[in-house]
Amino acid sequence: MNIEKVTGKQHIRLWGIAILFMVILSSCGTTRPYTYMQGGFDTTKVATIPAFDPKIKIGDLLSIIVFSDNPDASAIYNQGGSSALQLPTSPTGAGATSSGGASRGGGGSGSAPLGYLVDEKGNITFRDLGVLHVDGLSRGQLTDTLNDRLKDYLSHPYCNVRFLNYKFRMLGELSKPGEFSIPDEKINILEAIAMAGDLTMYGRRDNVLIIREDSGKRVFGRMDLTSPDIMKSPYFYLQQNDLVIVEQNKKKSVANDVVTLRNISIATSVVTVAAILYSIFKK
C-alpha cells in the first residue's frame, strides 16, 4: 500500500514537471532585430536635405503677426489690435517662436478661435487687403505677398506666418497610436514613428500607408521603411493632417493561432492530469 502511494506521488511529480516544461516551451519564441533603411546608402542622393516649406491648405489655422518701423501702426493689423503684441523689431524674427501664440483670433471676443482660418474656398480675410486666396501657397509665399502689399500702409513691413494646427495622425501597429501636434512644422516619417513609440513587432515596415489631402483630393502613398530610398520620397516629410497607417504583418495572425494552440495544449494537459489523478486516488 505504501509502495502504491509513493508511486502515485511520483506520477504527480513527473506530470507536474512535464506540464511546467510544456508551458515554458510554448511561451518561448525566436526574435530578431527590426531595422530600418537596410542596405547601402547612395550619399550623392540622400546627403542633401531638401528645403521643406509646407503648403497652406483648406482648414488650416494661421497666425499672422505684422511688424514695421512703427509698432503702433502695425499693431492694428494684428488680431487683438494691441501694440503689446509687437515683439522687438528684428527682421530676422528673433521673437518668432512666441509670436504665434500671441495672436488673438477673429479680432473679436476672447472666445473666438486663434488665428486666420482658411475657408472652404481657400481664402482668408485680412485688414485693408480684403480677401486673399492662400490655398496652395507656402508660408514663404504668403509672407512675401503680405510684405509687398502692406507697403502701401506701413513703413518697411514684414510678417511672421505660422501654422497653429500642424498635426498628423498615426494608426495601426504602433506602441502609442494617436494624434500628434508639432510646433516646428517639419517632421519626417521616422521622427513621427518615434513619437508613436515605434512599430510593434507585428507592424509591417515595408508598406506603410500615408493618406494626404491635396487641393481638395485624397492622395495615397506607400513607403518601405526598410529601404534608404524613403529619403527621396515625397512622403518622407509629413504634411499637416497626414494620416499614417501601419498594417499588421502575417506574423500576427500566425501568432494568434500559436496562442490558441498553446491554450488548447495547456487545457488538454490539465484535463489529462486531472484524469490521471482521479485514476490514482480512485484506487
URGI-V226649 format. One record per run of one state. SS is the DSSP state (alpha for helix, beta for strand, coil for the rest). FROM is the first residue (numbers start at 1). LEN is the number of residues. If there is no record, write none. Layout:
ss=SS from=FROM len=LEN
ss=SS from=FROM len=LEN
This chain:
ss=coil from=1 len=1
ss=alpha from=2 len=26
ss=coil from=28 len=10
ss=beta from=38 len=1
ss=coil from=39 len=4
ss=alpha from=43 len=4
ss=coil from=47 len=8
ss=beta from=55 len=1
ss=coil from=56 len=5
ss=beta from=61 len=7
ss=coil from=68 len=3
ss=alpha from=71 len=5
ss=coil from=76 len=7
ss=alpha from=83 len=3
ss=coil from=86 len=10
ss=alpha from=96 len=7
ss=coil from=103 len=13
ss=beta from=116 len=2
ss=coil from=118 len=5
ss=beta from=123 len=4
ss=coil from=127 len=3
ss=beta from=130 len=4
ss=coil from=134 len=4
ss=beta from=138 len=1
ss=alpha from=139 len=14
ss=coil from=153 len=5
ss=beta from=158 len=6
ss=coil from=164 len=3
ss=beta from=167 len=6
ss=coil from=173 len=1
ss=beta from=174 len=1
ss=coil from=175 len=3
ss=beta from=178 len=4
ss=coil from=182 len=6
ss=beta from=188 len=1
ss=alpha from=189 len=7
ss=coil from=196 len=3
ss=beta from=199 len=1
ss=coil from=200 len=3
ss=beta from=203 len=1
ss=coil from=204 len=4
ss=beta from=208 len=7
ss=coil from=215 len=2
ss=beta from=217 len=7
ss=coil from=224 len=3
ss=beta from=227 len=1
ss=alpha from=228 len=5
ss=coil from=233 len=4
ss=beta from=237 len=1
ss=coil from=238 len=5
ss=beta from=243 len=4
ss=coil from=247 len=1
ss=beta from=248 len=1
ss=coil from=249 len=1
ss=alpha from=250 len=33
ss=coil from=283 len=1
